[in-house]
Every structure is written in C-alpha cells, then in structure tokens.
Amino acid sequence: MNLGSIIDGLTRSQGSFVGQRPQQGGLGGMLGGSGGFGSQIPGGMGGLAAGSLLSLILGSRGGRSAGGSLMKAGGLAVLASVAFKAYQDWQANQAPGASRPGSVPAQPPAGSGFHLEEEKDKNGHEMGLALVQAMISAAKSDGHLDGEESARIQEQIQQLGLGNAEKGFLLDMMAKPADAGAIARLPKTKEQAAELYVASRVAIGDADTPEEKAYLDRLVTLMDLPADLVTHLDAQIGAVRQTVAGSTGA
C-alpha cells in the first residue's frame, strides 16, 4: 500500500464539491501554500489546500482549526516529532511542555522508536497508515460525520484515481464508526501509542464535547498510557501549536 498516494489523495483539492461546503477556518484553511512554514520540514503536508478531502473529514470547529496549525508544520512528520519530544521530556523527568521558544521539535532520528520511515505497527503496516486511521477515527468521535456526509466523502474517494489497496483503505476507514478500541490495538510499543494519541488529539482539537473526551479517555486507558506521559503529550501539542500559529499568523 502506498502511503504517499493516500496522503496525496486526502490533501488534493476536491473542486466544486468542496465549494458547496466551504471550510473557513477548518484544517485545510489553516494550512496555506507549499511555500509556508510547513514546507520547512521534510515529509510534511505544507501544500494542503483549503478544499482538501482531509479538511472535510476533520471539520471546521475552532479547536480543530488550532490543531490544524500543527499539521501545517509538517503533517504526519510533525506528529511524530511532537510525540518524540514529549516522550523525551517525560523520560528525563522534565517539566511538561519543555521546549525552546519559537521552535518545532526536531524530526526523530532513526532507531528512536518514532522514525516514521522505519516504524511498523502491530499489523506490520507503515506507522503513517496507523496515524491516518487514528485521525479519521478521532474526527468521527463527536458524530459530526453523519451517514449522508460520510457517503458523500466516500464518493469523492472513488474519484481520486488511487490504486485499489489505497482506495479500499480510505473507504473502509470512512465506513467505520469511531472506534478507540481498534486504534488502541495498532501500536506495538509505548512510543507508537504516544504517536497515535498525538494524532487523535490533533484531529479532535480542544476536546470540548463529552463524546470527544470519552473517546480520548478510552484510548488512553486501552493503550495503557501513563497519566504523566499524557500530560507531557498534551503540553507539547499546546506549546508547538502556539509556536506554529505565531509563525504562520494563524
């Protein structure tokens, strides 16, 4: 399965379909052009268009908009970087959110347990695929993607020109309800569990509904993430989100 094709499909502009439901301030609206802050980090999605399929999936509420600024700083790569920095601070017993002002965490090195190009989930699939699964599942946790909306997005997936495996993956994810249990079965290490939590937290945003809070709580419990590690992850997400928002003027 080609992760690059999946990301390209999710971030491709959907033309007139999106024009029917403009996502002002949604994830796509936060991400700007390829020459922005996000283009400074390898492996990112700095060119995500305002009319992308991913922006429709994740919605446009304020909390998600703020979380979307993280994605502008490097897409899937920055999720791993945030998890890596928080995990390092947690292991070193540093204060949550310890980070140099104005900085985005460096990409994790090979052998760190957070390097996306070498990590496989429990099923032997690329870790990037697991992060995409986590984001879509978390985005559906508040029920904003009802049956009709999911069906419309599935129609768009059919038109993306993806291979059968890639198309099937996305269609399967869109057809499934939010399922913290399924996501919790993906990681084979605590490092991977931390990455999946970050992806889920970014997709949800501020977690200001009971359904979103319950989803994250269940994910933390099932993945057996220590409470103090979760505090570090949340703090790092917030710190980097503010840094990126300031750098992009978001």
Secondary structure, DSSP 8 states (H G I E B T S, - for coil): --HHHHHHHHHSB-THHHHTS--TTSHHHHH--TTSGGGGSTT--TT--TTBHHHHHH---HHHHHHHHHHHTTHHHHHHHHHHHHHHHHHTT--TT---TT-------TTSS--TTT-B-TTS-BHHHHHHHHHHHHHTTTS-S-HHHHHHHHHHHHTS---HHHHHHHHHHHHS---HHHHHTS-SSHHHHHHHHHHHHHHH-S--SHHHHHHHHHHHHHHT--HHHHHHHHHHHHHHHHHHHHHHT-
